[in-house]
Structure formats: structure tokens, C-alpha cells
Amino acid sequence: MPIFVASAATPMFRPLSFRTLAVTLLLLGMHVPFLLSDPEPTVTVMSRGPWTDEGLNTVQVRNFVNHGTLAMNECDNLIKTPFFGLSLMPFYALMGTDVWVGRLVVLLSVLVVLWLMLAYRPTRSFAIAFAFLGLMQFHLFHYSHYSMAEMMGVAWMLLGIFLLRLAHAHEKRGWHVAAVMAFGLAFLSKVTFAYALLLPFMARYFLFLSERTHGRDSVRSLLADTGIMGAVAAFISGSFYFRWYGRYREVFDLVKADQGNDRFDLATAWNRVQFNWDNFISVDGLAPFIVLFVLAGVMVLRRSDRGRGDRAMLFGLVAWLLLESHRLLLVNPPSRYLVPFFASLLAFTAFGITQWKDAPARRFFAVCFIIGFSIYNFSNFSDSLGRRTYVMEEVRNYLAAHSLKDEKVLGVWATSVADRSRAYTLPVWDGFMNHSDPIGKHRPRVVITEHDEAESNGAFRNQGIDLRAISDSVRSYDVWRYKVDLFWIAVKENGEIAN
């Protein structure tokens, strides 16, 4: 019998069912008001987060589409997010390099995976619960419409777990191959998802241990599945190492030297966990879900009559949560680093809540919990609607009104606000990238920095460059909690920079 057909009367896969379309379109509609607004001001705590990172994540790809130049050493992002960048290229080429294009691509990647799980009858309950509990949760909701790699990676993780379920529910090893490829694309979307390639092996071994006690699995089957998945994982890893890392090793080493030190502090691991818990998890928007997570865990342990597909999905979610737990040891992590952990925790919670559907009373309480937490999420959504600002949009329109297509614009903030102008944009960091004589080397028309140059660690000031002295005008904006200055560099008739 075909995989996606249960019977002639009740198809297993219903992509156009009312519930499938209603939930998907509801989420899409909720995101539309944010596609051009500034990032949510309370979603990040200790960093600039999406305010600058949306630009940094995409600047090299935008420069390539607009100017035909793809340079790995001009920013530290594409080297870490190869597939994310590649996936944006055709959309930028067709629709332009505006911020909303990248945001829409990320959002659609999440919604397509949700749509698949909604359309497939055995995962529909989970998908509905995850849509309302997870994808509407404050942090996941906002990062789902940011032009950043985290939620695209999460989408691939969810797809991989979904494909693992298909592999074991229908005993088709081709789905194992597809699942490992999905986990590989999570890794290639951002290299911090490298652990994703471990997940299918962990899930398969957990499933083996679960079924071996009842004689329903064999070592031979385990080895066969592991061998197939191992071959695909080895191909993905080898391709990345020889075709990407090996080719750009010098850039990787430069980024590692600047960012790889002191990322984890195992000597004070417990203190790090406590700090991250207090500042990033036990916070508005997420804290109430911890109680629901515990209840979901209890229900998972209480129920034992699952089919093989459900067990495979459960162990995939458990493996994902375990692998993501390492993020609790990060030192002062930006909120985006914890987004995949939030997603894994909420996906497990959604799965556990749907285990209550085996009795009418439990089903009633499950529905009540989903409705109650959905109201909580919608309250946060409503508050975010009221907090929307459009200062960066104002800056984009201002720059786009000038002829900057053939000019260069420098600065970390420039990567986020000069996209509509189609200027060649470069970030500048002191002692890192594009820092050596940035004015003389790149001859920019505009330099965009914070008033104290904090975002670049004083890249211009530390080289004795007085931006006001070489500018013929300065325009300032209050962007979130930062005063951002746009310096129009004075240019002589012969094209020389005025001193």
C-alpha cells in the first residue's frame, strides 16, 4: 500500500484539508505585519541580535547578486552558513535584495515543514500542538521571520525527525537517506548544527533498545540502518570538509581565532547553566512552558502503546533535546544561539501533550492546555504588534533615494540598512575584517556607525580616522537603544576623499 494512503476513504496525506490550510495560513497571516518592521526590541537581551545580524547573515550573498562578487573574507557569516546563503540567491535574484525577501524565505521554510506534518494524518495532532505552543511562542515566532539561519536550521531538524518517523512506520530505508540529508542541510544551513548528523544514529539506537526487550528489533536491522545512514552522513561531512572547509581554511581559522575562544566554560559549568536559565529561559514568553514540558514528560513516560513510527519520532525529539542541551553551557550567548534549544524543548512538549488523546478526559485537558497557552502566546503577539517600529525602514528608504548602486557603504549597521540601496556593503571590525585603512582601501560614499563606534570596537577611531572631519554631512537616527550616525564622506571632483 502506498505510504501516503491509508485507504480509499481516508487518505493518509491531505495537503489541502481545512485544518492543514487553516493553521498554515493563520501563522502566515500573523507574520505578515512584521516583514518590514524593526526587530522585536525585547527578543534579545545581551547583544544587538537581529538588529545587525539580519544584515550580517546576508550581506555577502546580496553583494554577489547585486555586484557579482562573492568574497568569503569580507564577513564572518557565509563561511558558517553556506546553504542558508545559497538558498537566498535565487530569491534575491528574482525579487531583489530587500530585507523582506530573506525574511519570507526563512518563514516559508518553517511553514512548509509544518504544512507537511499537518497534511500527514499520523503527525497532524503533533503539528497542530507545535504550531500553537511552539511556533507561536514569543522567541520562535519572531526568529521565524528574521533573515537569519537559525530557524531554517530548525526547519530542517523537524523535517529530518518527520522523515525518520516515515522510515520506521513504513519500513522504507529510502526515508533514512532522506532524513540524514535533511539533518545534513541543517548542518550546512549553519555549522553550529553540526551535531545534527548524530541525531539519526542516537534515535535509531534508542529505538533499538526500546524494541529489543520485546524481540521486535534485531542487531542486523540496526546495523543495516546505521550503515545506510552512516554512508550518507560520511558523504555530507566529507563534502563539507574537502569542498568547503578545506577551500576556505584560512577564513575559518580567522573566524575561530576571533570567536571560538571562551565559548564554553566547563570549569564553571553549573554557574553557566544557572546564569543562562535565569536570564534566557526563566523569562517572559518561555518560563510558563517549563511546567508544561514537565507535564508532557510525565505523559510520555506513562504511555507505552505507541506504534513504531511514533516511537521513532519520540526518540528523534528526545535525541534533539539532549543534543541541544549543550547550549546551556554557552558563555553569555546571544538569544539566537538558544533558539534551537527552545525549539527542541517545545517540540517535545507538543509531542507529549498529544499523548493525552487516548481517553476523553485526558484529551479534554490536553485541548485546554493548548488553548490556554495559545492565548498566552497570542497575548505576547498582540503586545509585539503594539511595539512595532519602522526606524530601520526609514533609513533604508533614505539611502535608497540616493544613487548608491555603484558605491560602497561601510559599517556593521550598513549591512542591515543599506540593502534596498543595492550599494556594495561591508562590515568593519577593529582587528578583524575590513579594518585595515577602510577609508583609503574601499573609498566609501557612506560610513554608518554607532555614535561611539562600539559595534566595531572603535575600528575607525582606533586608526585615527575622524569620520566627522572627512564628511560633508552627517545624519543621525535613534535605532532601538543605539544612536546610529550616517557619515556622507566628502569626495572631491577628481574622486579623491577630502581630508
N, C-alpha and C positions, 0 to 999 in steps of 0.2 A: 504494500500500500504506500502511495507517495507520502513523503514526510509531512507535508502541509495539508493533508486531507484526512480528517477523522472518519467521515462518512459522507455520503452524498447529501445528507440532510444537514449536517453540522460541520462545515469546513473548519479545519484547524487554523487556517490563516485567512483572516478577514481584514484586508488593508483599508477598506472603505466603510467599515462598520461605524455606526453612530458614535459609540464610545471612543473608538480609536481616533476618529477625526475631531470629536469634540474636545478631548483632553489635549491633543496636539495643538489644535488651533487656539484653545484657551491660553496655553502657555505662550504661543507665538504672539498673540494679541497683548499679553501682559508685558512683553519685552519691547514692543514697538515704541512706546513713549521714551525709551532710554537709548535708542540707537544713535541719537545726535546730542544727547545731554552730556554734561560733565560726569565723570565717575561719581558714584555714591560717596559722599565725604566721610562716612563712618565705617566703611567696609575695610579700611586699612588703618593700622594703629601706629606702627613704628617706622614706616617708610612712605615714600611718595606713591608706591604701588602703581595702580593702573594709570595714574595721572601722567606719569612719564613712561611707564613700561609698555603701554599700548604702542607708543611710537617706537621705542627701542626694539620691541619684538618684530616690527615690520619694516623698519627703515631701509634695510639692505635690499629687501625684495622690491620696495617702492622705487628705490633708486635704479634697480635693474629694469623695471617696467618702464619708467619714465626716461631713463638715460642710457640704458644698455650696458651698464657697468655693475658687475657683481663682485664685490671685494669682501673677503672674509675678515680682513683685519681692520675694517672701518667701524665695526661694532662687535660687541661680545655676544650677540644673541643668535644669529643664524647658525653659527657653529654648533650651538646647543639645540637648535630647533629645526633641523633640516626638512622634515616632512611638513611641519606646520608652514614653513615658508614656501615650500614647493606647492602646497595646496592652495595658497593665496594667489599665486602668479596668474593663473588663467582668469580668475575673477577680477583681479586688478586690471588685467589687460582689456577685459571686456567692459567693465563698469567704472574704471577709474580707481585711483588710489586713495579715495576718501576714507575716513575712519569708519563710516557706517558699513562699508563693503566688508572689511575684515571682521567687524562685529557680527554681521549677518552670516558670514561663513561659519564662524565658531558656533553661533546659535543653531544654525541648521544642522551642523554635525551632531549636536546633542539631541535635537528633536527627531532626526532621522532614526537614531538608535532607539529612542523612546517609542517612536511610531512602530518600529519592527516588533518590539516587545509587547506593545499594546495589540498589534494585529495578530500575534500568535497566541492562541487561546490559553495554553498552559502557563504563560507568563503574564497574562493580562492583569490579573489581580495584583501581582507584584509591581507591574509598570504603573498602574493607577496609584497605588500607595506611594511609590517612589516619586511620581510626578508631584503629588500634593505634599508629601513630607520632605522630600529631598530637593527636587528641582525648584520648588518654591521657597525653600529655606533661604534666609537672607543672603548668606555668603555665596552659595551655589547659584542662586538666582542672578546675582549681579555679575559674577565671573562668567556666567553663560553668555552674556552679551558684551564681553570685553574682547578686544582683538589680541588675545594672549593665548599661549599654548596649553595652559593647564586644563581647561575644560574640554579641549579637543582630545587631550590625552585621556581624560576621564571617560569620554565617549567611547574611545577605542577599548578601554578596560571593560566597560559594561558590555560592549559588543562581544569581546572575547569570552566573557563569562556566559553570555547568552549562547554563543556557538558551542561552548563546552557542554551546555545543557542539551543542545541538539545532538551532539556527538554521542552522548551516553543514553539519551532517551531513545534514539533510533539506531544505535549501534552502527553508525556510519563514520569510518575513520577519516573520510574526507573533511568532515567538520572539525576534526582535531587539527588538520592542516590549516583550515581557515581560522580557527581560534588562535593558534600560535602566530599566524600572520597579523591578526588584529592586535595581539599583545606586542608584537614587534613594531607595529605602526604607532602604538602608544609610546614606546621607547624612542622611536625616530621623531615623534612629534616634539619630544623634549627629553634629553638624555637623562634627566633626573628620574624618568620612569624606567630606567634600566632593569630594575628588579621585576618588571612586568613579565619578562621571559621566564622567571622562576615560577610564576603563578600556576600555569597549567600542570606543571610537574607536582607541585605541592597538592593541588586539588585532586589530581589523579591518585596520588598516594593516600591521601585521606579517604578517598572513596574506596580504595582497595582495603584499607584497614577496617572500614565500616562494614564492607560486604564479605570480607574474608571469614569473619567469625560465623557467618551463616552459610558459608560454602557457595556464595553467589558470584565469586570472582576468583580468578586464578593468577598465579605468577606469570604464566605465559601471556595472558591478556595484558597484564600490567606492563610487561617488557615490550610487547608489540606496540602498545600505545605510546610508551615512553620513547621507543626507538624512532617512531614516525615524528613525534613532536620534537625530539632531540635533533633530528636531521634538519627540520625547518628552522629551529632556533639557532643551530650552528651556522646555517646559511645566512640568516639575518645578521647574526653577530659578526661573522667573518666579513660580510659585505660592508658593514659599518666600519669595522676596524681597518680593512685594507683600502676601501674606496673613499672613506670619509676621514676617519681619524688619522690614518697614515698620510693622506694627502695634505691635511692641514694641521699636522702635529705641532708646528711652531705656534700657531694661533691658539690651539688647545693649551699648550704649555704656558703661554702668556696669560690666558684667562685663569688657568688653575693657580698660577703664582699670585694673581691679584685677588681671586675669590675663593680658592679652595682651602685656604688655611683657616683653622679655628672654626670650621663649620659645625663640627661636633666636639663636645667636651665630655668625654666618657668619665673623666675623673670626678666630675660633679653631676653625673647623670641624673640622680634623683632631684637635685635642685633645679636642673633644667626642665624636667618633667613638671615639677610643681609650678615653676615660673610660666611655662607655656600653657599649662592647664588654667592657671588663674587669669592670664592675660589674653588668651586666644580661644579657649574652649568654654570656660565657665563665664560666658559673656552673653549679653542680649542677642537674641537671634539664634543661638545654638544651645545654651545651657538647658532649657526645658527638654530637649531631645535626649539628654543623657538618661533621664528617668525612663523615657520610652524605650531607649536602647536596652536598658536592663530588663524591662518587661518583655521585650522582643526576644532577648536571650533566653529567658525562662521558658517562653513558649516554644522556642526551637528545641530546647532540651526535653520538654515534655512530650513532644510528638515524635513518633518513631515509624509511622506508617507511610513514609514517602516513597514515591517511585524513584527509579534510578536517575531520571532526569532532574528531579527536584533535589536529590542528594548531591548530584554533581554541581548544581547551581549553588546550593548551600555551601559546599566546601570551597567553591570558587570565591564566594563572598567572604568566607572565613579567612582563606589564604590572603585575599586582598587586604583585609583589615589588619592581619598580622604583619604583612609586608609594609603597610603604610605606617605602622606604629613607630617605626624608626624616626619619623619626623618629629616626634615628641622630644627627641634629644637635640634638636637643632638649637643653635645659639642665636637668640634674637631673630627669629625667622620672619620675613615679610609674610603677610597673611596669605599671599598666593601660594607659598610653599606648603601650607596646610590644607589647601582646598582639596587635593586628592584624598587626604585623610578624612576630611569631613564627608566627602562623597562615599567613601567605603563604609564609614560608620552609619550613615543614613541609608545606604543601600541594604546593609544587613538589618537595620531596624525595620525597613519596609518589608523585607522578606519575612522577618519574624512576626510582624503584625498580621500578615496574610496567613499565618499558620493557625489563626484563631477561627478560620472559616469552617471547621469541621463540625461545629454544633451551633444551633441558632443563637443561644445566649452569648457564646463567645464571639460569634460573627457580629452580633449587635454591639458588643463592647469594642470590637475592632473598628467598626464603622464610626462609632462615637469618638474614638481616639483620633482617627484620620480626620474627621470633621473638625474636632476641637483644635488640633494642631494646624490644620489648614487655615482656620480662622486666625490663629496666631501669625502664621506666615503671611496671610493676606493683610493683616494689620501692619506688619513691617513693610509690605509692598506699598500700602497706602501712604505710610509715612515717607517712604522714599520718593514717591510721586511728588509730595509736597516739598521735598528738599531739592528737587532738580534745579540746577543752574546751567547756564549756557555761556560762561565766560570764554572757555576754550573755543567754542563755536564762533564767538565774536572775533577772537584773534585769527582763527582760520579765514574767516571772510575778509578781514582786514588785509592779511597777507595775500590772499587770492586776488584782491583788487589791484595788486601791483604786478608788473611783468617780471616774475622771478623764475620763469621756466628754465632759463639758461644761466641762472645764478646759483650760488651756494649759500646756504644758511647754516650756521654753526650753533651748537649747543644741545644739551640733553633735552631741554624743553622744546627745542626746534623740531625734534623728531616727532613730537606729538601734535604740534600746532601748524606746521608748515606743509602738511600732506596735501591739502587742497590746492596750494600754490604750485605744486609739482616741481618745486625747487630741489636741487641736489642737497640733501640734508645729511649732516654729520654730527654725532655727539662728540663732546670733548671732555676728557677726564685728565686731571693732573697726574702725570707719571704713568698713564695707562695708554689710552688710544687717542690718536689725533692731537696729542698735546704739544708736539714739538713745533714751535713757531706757527701756530694755527692761522694767524692772520696773513703772514707772508707766504706761507705754503698754499693755502686754499683760497685766499683773496675773496672772502665772503662779502656779500652785499648786506647781510643782516647777521648779527650775533644775538642770540637770545639766552639770557642767564637770569638766575635769581639775583636779587639786589646785592646779596653778599657772596655770590658765586658758590654757595655751599654745595649745590648739586654736582659741581665739577671739582670740588675740593680746591677751589681757587685757581683753576687752570690758567686763566688769563692774568690775574693779579700776580701770581707767583712768578710769572715770566716778565713782570714789569710792563705789561700791556694795560694801558689806561683806556678802556673802551669808550669812556665819555670824551676823551681828548681826540680820538680818531673818528668820532661820529659826528654827522651833521645834524642828527636829531635822535631823540630817544622817546619811545612811547612805553608807558608802564601799565600793567594790569595786575589786579589782585586776583590771583588764581588759587582758590581754596585758601590754605594758610601761608601762601608764598606770594611775595611781591616779585613779579617777573618783568624784566626790562627788555625791550626790543631796541637794539642799537643799530641804527642805519649807518653803516660805515661810509665815511666820506670818500668819494672817488674823484680823482682829477680827470680832466678831459682826455689825458693820454692813457687812462685806465689805471694809473698808479693809486695806491692807497694814500690818502692825505695824512700827514703827520701832525 
